[in-house]
Amino acid sequence: MSDRVPGPSTQPDEIDPNSVARLLPGGSALRESVLGIDPFTLDWGSLASVDGWSVWLGHPPVPDRIAILPAAGQLIWGDPADVIGSAVAASLAYARTRGADSFVSAAGILQREGPISLVVPGDLSSGLAPAMAECTALGVPVVSGSGEVLGTLDGLRQRRTRRQAHRFDAGRSHDPALSTQRIDAPAGSFGGNSLSSFVLHDEGEIDQVQVTGTPSERMGVEIGVRGEGIDLAASLVMEDDAARMPGFLAGVTSQRTGSDVTIGWSEGAAPDPETVGALWQTWLKAIWGATLVDVRIAFAPAQGRSALLVDMRTRSSQFHTYRAGQLDERA
């Protein structure tokens, strides 16, 4: 791995309440709270160093171990309805970054890995009860009481997901929030061409990361997963998410291009292929509950034919065709 690895390179994102509120059903109490606040900025980079952020719906002081949402003071210490609105707007912005395009998809993402929770150390107005109930349904946890707040926060599924994944030492920060990174002029890339391929299937054989060849732009990736509830249909959703996961690494971006993935990086941030493979293992286990992740990455020389990559492209194409046919029959 490069000796000169940058930290998180996200830029503060402006969160537009009017835009993210479209993910909420009309007439909901949360929608009104979100639309009641002004646009604000949020830097996602610090999320890579904590299990999650909290919004404290009460008076200070806040226990030292609780990381507060890094938004403007009036949004997190003002009117309770605005505080709730800021927490939900930030949660929806995160979900949209992770691919959400509806209330259902946003709720699925936030229930798995939502970065924000609400802490209610005392009593709240009964008029806020509908909004709080909708927060729970959306996947924004509500923790009540002040005595066991830290233990309850630590036990939340969303917090456990991040805590589990952050234990992996990748040599630099990594988190789904870092997929907001933008690299205008990548210093290099893997994949993203007609000779490369990418596939995730539900037929993993052994929990491993296997890298073959010297890193080059010609790259084949096969990921086999196994775990409770992981079937052919789940592999389709997991494949799309896995294509983004190299971009969880600071200084790296990743995007799907048809049946391939392009992994790019900023100057001095070229990722080690073994680290990328371990990152796939880490986050597929943490987010999706996979118990076995079989990662096989192969590179071909810059010039000449590669029988291995031809074979991988063939298997990738065959599996994609098979899965599409099976899922169409079930529809």
Kinemage of the C-alpha trace (Angstrom):
@kinemage 1
@onewidth
@group {chain A} dominant
@subgroup {mainchain}
@vectorlist {calphas} color= white
{ca met a 1} P 0.000 0.000 0.000
{ca ser a 2} L 1.125 3.554 -0.617
{ca asp a 3} L 3.142 5.149 2.180
{ca arg a 4} L 1.303 8.410 1.587
{ca val a 5} L -2.359 7.720 2.233
{ca pro a 6} L -4.764 10.649 2.594
{ca gly a 7} L -7.478 10.973 5.180
{ca pro a 8} L -11.174 11.256 4.326
{ca ser a 9} L -11.533 13.567 1.325
{ca thr a 10} L -15.231 14.313 1.423
{ca gln a 11} L -16.399 17.862 0.892
{ca pro a 12} L -19.229 19.245 3.018
{ca asp a 13} L -22.511 18.413 1.289
{ca glu a 14} L -25.434 20.797 1.294
{ca ile a 15} L -28.563 19.019 2.417
{ca asp a 16} L -31.712 20.447 0.833
{ca pro a 17} L -34.764 19.633 2.990
{ca asn a 18} L -37.119 20.071 0.030
{ca ser a 19} L -35.189 17.458 -1.943
{ca val a 20} L -34.819 14.768 0.722
{ca ala a 21} L -38.417 15.251 1.919
{ca arg a 22} L -39.552 13.681 -1.362
{ca leu a 23} L -38.582 10.320 0.121
{ca leu a 24} L -41.269 10.768 2.802
{ca pro a 25} L -44.983 10.122 2.236
{ca gly a 26} L -47.217 13.155 1.911
{ca gly a 27} L -48.942 14.228 5.109
{ca ser a 28} L -46.398 12.604 7.419
{ca ala a 29} L -45.328 14.405 10.583
{ca leu a 30} L -41.678 13.903 9.667
{ca arg a 31} L -42.176 15.551 6.299
{ca glu a 32} L -43.458 18.681 8.025
{ca ser a 33} L -40.468 18.712 10.408
{ca val a 34} L -37.994 18.322 7.544
{ca leu a 35} L -39.636 21.028 5.424
{ca gly a 36} L -39.547 23.370 8.424
{ca ile a 37} L -35.757 23.708 8.445
{ca asp a 38} L -33.335 25.552 6.180
{ca pro a 39} L -30.677 23.870 4.017
{ca phe a 40} L -27.501 22.999 5.912
{ca thr a 41} L -24.097 21.472 5.268
{ca leu a 42} L -22.700 18.260 6.687
{ca asp a 43} L -19.227 16.763 6.322
{ca trp a 44} L -19.569 12.992 6.211
{ca gly a 45} L -15.860 12.370 6.708
{ca ser a 46} L -15.917 12.177 10.513
{ca leu a 47} L -18.447 9.337 10.383
{ca ala a 48} L -15.548 7.044 9.484
{ca ser a 49} L -14.176 7.364 13.029
{ca val a 50} L -17.346 6.811 15.102
{ca asp a 51} L -20.109 4.203 15.407
{ca gly a 52} L -22.710 6.849 14.611
{ca trp a 53} L -23.988 10.319 15.463
{ca ser a 54} L -26.713 11.281 17.918
{ca val a 55} L -29.108 14.174 18.251
{ca trp a 56} L -29.810 15.032 21.891
{ca leu a 57} L -33.440 16.110 22.398
{ca gly a 58} L -32.887 17.740 25.763
{ca his a 59} L -30.656 20.115 27.654
{ca pro a 60} L -26.873 19.729 27.954
{ca pro a 61} L -24.623 18.309 29.275
{ca val a 62} L -24.242 15.373 26.914
{ca pro a 63} L -22.220 12.302 28.009
{ca asp a 64} L -18.681 12.494 26.645
{ca arg a 65} L -18.880 9.298 24.604
{ca ile a 66} L -21.855 10.473 22.560
{ca ala a 67} L -20.852 11.957 19.192
{ca ile a 68} L -23.326 14.694 18.293
{ca leu a 69} L -24.432 15.293 14.685
{ca pro a 70} L -21.914 17.894 13.384
{ca ala a 71} L -24.497 20.371 12.122
{ca ala a 72} L -25.107 24.031 12.942
{ca gly a 73} L -26.020 24.708 16.555
{ca gln a 74} L -29.523 26.001 15.863
{ca leu a 75} L -30.385 22.731 14.129
{ca ile a 76} L -29.372 20.480 16.999
{ca trp a 77} L -30.138 22.629 20.051
{ca gly a 78} L -33.164 24.607 18.871
{ca asp a 79} L -36.882 23.870 18.649
{ca pro a 80} L -37.455 20.094 19.089
{ca ala a 81} L -39.372 19.860 15.806
{ca asp a 82} L -36.409 21.436 13.983
{ca val a 83} L -33.961 19.146 15.781
{ca ile a 84} L -35.962 16.110 14.664
{ca gly a 85} L -36.141 17.586 11.158
{ca ser a 86} L -32.357 17.980 10.970
{ca ala a 87} L -31.758 14.383 12.129
{ca val a 88} L -34.223 13.000 9.598
{ca ala a 89} L -32.989 15.207 6.741
{ca ala a 90} L -29.401 14.067 7.358
{ca ser a 91} L -30.527 10.430 7.584
{ca leu a 92} L -32.415 10.678 4.291
{ca ala a 93} L -29.443 12.377 2.612
{ca tyr a 94} L -27.256 9.463 3.730
{ca ala a 95} L -29.807 6.931 2.468
{ca arg a 96} L -29.986 8.682 -0.899
{ca thr a 97} L -26.190 8.600 -1.149
{ca arg a 98} L -26.448 4.856 -0.579
{ca gly a 99} L -28.945 4.484 -3.424
{ca ala a 100} L -32.368 5.088 -1.870
{ca asp a 101} L -35.064 6.403 -4.216
{ca ser a 102} L -38.195 5.791 -2.097
{ca phe a 103} L -39.366 5.626 1.505
{ca val a 104} L -39.144 1.829 1.467
{ca ser a 105} L -35.582 1.704 0.155
{ca ala a 106} L -34.501 4.506 2.513
{ca ala a 107} L -35.993 2.657 5.484
{ca gly a 108} L -34.206 -0.551 4.489
{ca ile a 109} L -30.850 1.230 4.358
{ca leu a 110} L -31.361 3.171 7.593
{ca gln a 111} L -32.543 0.106 9.500
{ca arg a 112} L -29.322 -1.674 8.483
{ca glu a 113} L -26.746 1.104 8.754
{ca gly a 114} L -28.406 4.418 9.553
{ca pro a 115} L -25.771 6.767 11.019
{ca ile a 116} L -28.023 8.893 13.249
{ca ser a 117} L -30.085 8.210 16.363
{ca leu a 118} L -32.290 10.419 18.526
{ca val a 119} L -31.734 10.510 22.292
{ca val a 120} L -34.624 11.712 24.476
{ca pro a 121} L -33.251 12.095 28.029
{ca gly a 122} L -36.485 13.519 29.451
{ca asp a 123} L -40.083 14.273 28.546
{ca leu a 124} L -41.176 15.547 25.144
{ca ser a 125} L -44.359 17.262 24.097
{ca ser a 126} L -47.093 14.769 23.232
{ca gly a 127} L -47.496 16.637 19.950
{ca leu a 128} L -44.170 15.153 18.822
{ca ala a 129} L -45.271 11.554 19.388
{ca pro a 130} L -46.347 10.930 15.747
{ca ala a 131} L -42.989 12.180 14.447
{ca met a 132} L -41.077 9.990 16.893
{ca ala a 133} L -43.093 6.932 15.884
{ca glu a 134} L -42.352 7.655 12.224
{ca cys a 135} L -38.635 7.977 13.049
{ca thr a 136} L -38.638 4.428 14.401
{ca ala a 137} L -40.447 3.147 11.295
{ca leu a 138} L -37.958 4.947 9.044
{ca gly a 139} L -34.966 3.428 10.818
{ca val a 140} L -33.877 6.438 12.875
{ca pro a 141} L -33.674 4.899 16.371
{ca val a 142} L -35.178 6.723 19.335
{ca val a 143} L -33.470 6.082 22.679
{ca ser a 144} L -35.398 7.262 25.735
{ca gly a 145} L -34.171 7.920 29.282
{ca ser a 146} L -30.799 9.079 30.521
{ca gly a 147} L -29.536 6.254 32.738
{ca glu a 148} L -28.623 3.583 30.182
{ca val a 149} L -28.243 5.713 27.070
{ca leu a 150} L -24.691 4.640 26.259
{ca gly a 151} L -25.454 0.945 26.596
{ca thr a 152} L -28.629 1.243 24.545
{ca leu a 153} L -26.855 3.173 21.798
{ca asp a 154} L -24.056 0.610 21.685
{ca gly a 155} L -26.645 -2.154 21.284
{ca leu a 156} L -28.397 -0.644 18.258
{ca arg a 157} L -28.064 -2.737 15.108
{ca gln a 158} L -26.895 0.276 13.114
{ca arg a 159} L -24.125 0.979 15.653
{ca arg a 160} L -23.043 -2.667 15.760
{ca thr a 161} L -22.770 -2.707 11.959
{ca arg a 162} L -20.317 0.197 11.925
{ca arg a 163} L -18.438 -0.940 14.994
{ca gln a 164} L -17.922 -4.395 13.500
{ca ala a 165} L -16.663 -3.049 10.176
{ca his a 166} L -14.475 -0.304 11.630
{ca arg a 167} L -12.460 -2.942 13.500
{ca phe a 168} L -10.838 -3.835 10.184
{ca asp a 169} L -7.604 -1.891 9.853
{ca ala a 170} L -7.349 -0.924 6.204
{ca gly a 171} L -4.468 1.465 6.809
{ca arg a 172} L -6.821 4.400 6.331
{ca ser a 173} L -10.414 5.430 7.077
{ca his a 174} L -13.278 3.490 5.532
{ca asp a 175} L -17.051 3.889 5.774
{ca pro a 176} L -20.092 3.932 3.449
{ca ala a 177} L -20.284 7.690 4.053
{ca leu a 178} L -16.977 8.111 2.228
{ca ser a 179} L -18.667 7.057 -1.009
{ca thr a 180} L -19.505 10.782 -1.293
{ca gln a 181} L -15.837 11.348 -2.207
{ca arg a 182} L -15.257 13.114 -5.499
{ca ile a 183} L -12.036 12.733 -7.460
{ca asp a 184} L -11.945 15.067 -10.464
{ca ala a 185} L -8.791 13.618 -12.026
{ca pro a 186} L -8.066 10.040 -10.884
{ca ala a 187} L -4.366 9.174 -10.710
{ca gly a 188} L -5.124 5.605 -11.825
{ca ser a 189} L -7.798 2.917 -11.987
{ca phe a 190} L -8.585 -0.772 -12.081
{ca gly a 191} L -11.248 -2.173 -14.393
{ca gly a 192} L -13.751 -0.134 -16.357
{ca asn a 193} L -13.031 -1.617 -19.774
{ca ser a 194} L -14.366 -4.332 -22.085
{ca leu a 195} L -11.706 -6.805 -20.954
{ca ser a 196} L -12.742 -6.620 -17.284
{ca ser a 197} L -15.648 -8.159 -15.361
{ca phe a 198} L -17.433 -8.073 -12.015
{ca val a 199} L -19.935 -10.483 -10.490
{ca leu a 200} L -21.325 -11.376 -7.075
{ca his a 201} L -23.131 -14.700 -6.689
{ca asp a 202} L -24.533 -16.837 -3.881
{ca glu a 203} L -22.209 -19.802 -4.393
{ca gly a 204} L -19.125 -18.903 -2.359
{ca glu a 205} L -16.826 -21.818 -1.542
{ca ile a 206} L -14.326 -20.590 1.048
{ca asp a 207} L -13.905 -17.466 3.177
{ca gln a 208} L -10.871 -15.967 1.495
{ca val a 209} L -9.292 -13.153 -0.523
{ca gln a 210} L -7.326 -14.446 -3.489
{ca val a 211} L -5.423 -12.051 -5.759
{ca thr a 212} L -3.765 -13.258 -8.958
{ca gly a 213} L -1.431 -11.242 -11.176
{ca thr a 214} L 0.124 -7.788 -11.058
{ca pro a 215} L -2.356 -4.871 -10.665
{ca ser a 216} L -3.388 -3.361 -14.000
{ca glu a 217} L -6.447 -1.838 -15.652
{ca arg a 218} L -7.555 -5.288 -16.850
{ca met a 219} L -9.288 -6.764 -13.792
{ca gly a 220} L -11.714 -9.585 -13.141
{ca val a 221} L -13.616 -9.834 -9.836
{ca glu a 222} L -15.729 -12.730 -8.576
{ca ile a 223} L -17.353 -12.552 -5.152
{ca gly a 224} L -19.206 -15.564 -3.784
{ca val a 225} L -21.286 -15.068 -0.639
{ca arg a 226} L -23.171 -17.321 1.726
{ca gly a 227} L -25.305 -16.631 4.765
{ca glu a 228} L -28.789 -16.929 6.199
{ca gly a 229} L -31.347 -15.453 3.806
{ca ile a 230} L -28.795 -14.839 1.048
{ca asp a 231} L -30.220 -16.305 -2.143
{ca leu a 232} L -30.264 -15.547 -5.859
{ca ala a 233} L -32.504 -12.489 -5.469
{ca ala a 234} L -30.416 -11.125 -2.598
{ca ser a 235} L -27.254 -11.536 -4.662
{ca leu a 236} L -28.627 -9.070 -7.224
{ca val a 237} L -29.023 -6.324 -4.610
{ca met a 238} L -25.758 -7.194 -2.886
{ca glu a 239} L -23.873 -7.094 -6.187
{ca asp a 240} L -24.949 -3.511 -6.820
{ca asp a 241} L -23.895 -2.510 -3.301
{ca ala a 242} L -20.590 -4.402 -3.520
{ca ala a 243} L -19.724 -2.444 -6.674
{ca arg a 244} L -19.665 0.710 -4.529
{ca met a 245} L -17.709 -0.698 -1.599
{ca pro a 246} L -14.153 0.053 -2.762
{ca gly a 247} L -15.313 3.689 -2.624
{ca phe a 248} L -15.812 3.309 1.139
{ca leu a 249} L -12.005 3.636 1.358
{ca ala a 250} L -10.516 7.124 1.802
{ca gly a 251} L -9.066 8.432 -1.451
{ca val a 252} L -10.839 5.836 -3.607
{ca thr a 253} L -13.955 5.899 -5.795
{ca ser a 254} L -15.867 3.006 -7.307
{ca gln a 255} L -18.735 2.884 -9.767
{ca arg a 256} L -20.653 0.264 -11.698
{ca thr a 257} L -20.270 0.272 -15.470
{ca gly a 258} L -22.559 -2.431 -16.840
{ca ser a 259} L -21.085 -5.798 -15.903
{ca asp a 260} L -17.878 -4.225 -14.654
{ca val a 261} L -16.663 -1.917 -11.902
{ca thr a 262} L -14.201 0.975 -12.163
{ca ile a 263} L -12.025 1.599 -9.099
{ca gly a 264} L -10.174 4.909 -9.212
{ca trp a 265} L -7.992 6.770 -6.738
{ca ser a 266} L -6.460 10.140 -6.004
{ca glu a 267} L -2.740 10.856 -6.149
{ca gly a 268} L -0.861 8.778 -3.574
{ca ala a 269} L -3.919 6.699 -2.653
{ca ala a 270} L -3.639 3.627 -4.902
{ca pro a 271} L -5.331 0.800 -2.956
{ca asp a 272} L -3.690 -2.548 -2.384
{ca pro a 273} L -5.873 -5.237 -4.074
{ca glu a 274} L -5.726 -7.453 -0.960
{ca thr a 275} L -7.044 -4.539 1.084
{ca val a 276} L -9.900 -3.990 -1.388
{ca gly a 277} L -10.751 -7.696 -1.146
{ca ala a 278} L -10.734 -7.572 2.649
{ca leu a 279} L -12.900 -4.454 2.507
{ca trp a 280} L -15.479 -6.399 0.478
{ca gln a 281} L -15.379 -9.164 3.066
{ca thr a 282} L -15.707 -6.715 5.959
{ca trp a 283} L -18.675 -4.689 4.729
{ca leu a 284} L -20.606 -7.557 3.097
{ca lys a 285} L -20.483 -9.304 6.467
{ca ala a 286} L -21.299 -6.200 8.507
{ca ile a 287} L -24.116 -4.768 6.351
{ca trp a 288} L -25.601 -7.878 4.760
{ca gly a 289} L -24.862 -10.557 7.365
{ca ala a 290} L -22.799 -12.752 5.056
{ca thr a 291} L -20.957 -15.475 6.962
{ca leu a 292} L -18.677 -16.437 4.070
{ca val a 293} L -17.254 -14.080 1.447
{ca asp a 294} L -15.098 -15.648 -1.244
{ca val a 295} L -13.270 -12.830 -3.091
{ca arg a 296} L -11.231 -13.600 -6.191
{ca ile a 297} L -9.457 -10.752 -7.960
{ca ala a 298} L -7.352 -11.331 -11.060
{ca phe a 299} L -5.288 -8.954 -13.169
{ca ala a 300} L -4.007 -9.462 -16.709
{ca pro a 301} L -0.790 -8.009 -18.120
{ca ala a 302} L -1.159 -4.645 -19.831
{ca gln a 303} L -0.592 -6.365 -23.170
{ca gly a 304} L -1.515 -9.777 -24.503
{ca arg a 305} L -4.316 -12.274 -24.026
{ca ser a 306} L -5.328 -13.539 -20.583
{ca ala a 307} L -7.097 -16.892 -20.530
{ca leu a 308} L -7.992 -16.359 -16.862
{ca leu a 309} L -9.799 -13.064 -17.470
{ca val a 310} L -11.569 -14.493 -20.526
{ca asp a 311} L -12.779 -17.354 -18.332
{ca met a 312} L -13.913 -14.947 -15.597
{ca arg a 313} L -15.798 -12.765 -18.095
{ca thr a 314} L -17.516 -15.863 -19.460
{ca arg a 315} L -18.580 -17.066 -16.010
{ca ser a 316} L -19.741 -13.556 -15.082
{ca ser a 317} L -21.846 -13.273 -18.233
{ca gln a 318} L -23.320 -16.741 -17.791
{ca phe a 319} L -24.291 -16.090 -14.183
{ca his a 320} L -25.849 -12.705 -14.976
{ca thr a 321} L -27.917 -14.324 -17.759
{ca tyr a 322} L -28.932 -17.233 -15.527
{ca arg a 323} L -29.930 -14.996 -12.608
{ca ala a 324} L -31.947 -12.632 -14.791
{ca gly a 325} L -33.821 -15.574 -16.323
{ca gln a 326} L -34.564 -17.161 -12.950
{ca leu a 327} L -35.784 -13.937 -11.395
{ca asp a 328} L -37.951 -13.166 -14.436
{ca glu a 329} L -39.613 -16.580 -14.089
{ca arg a 330} L -40.378 -15.894 -10.441
{ca ala a 331} L -41.840 -12.446 -11.103
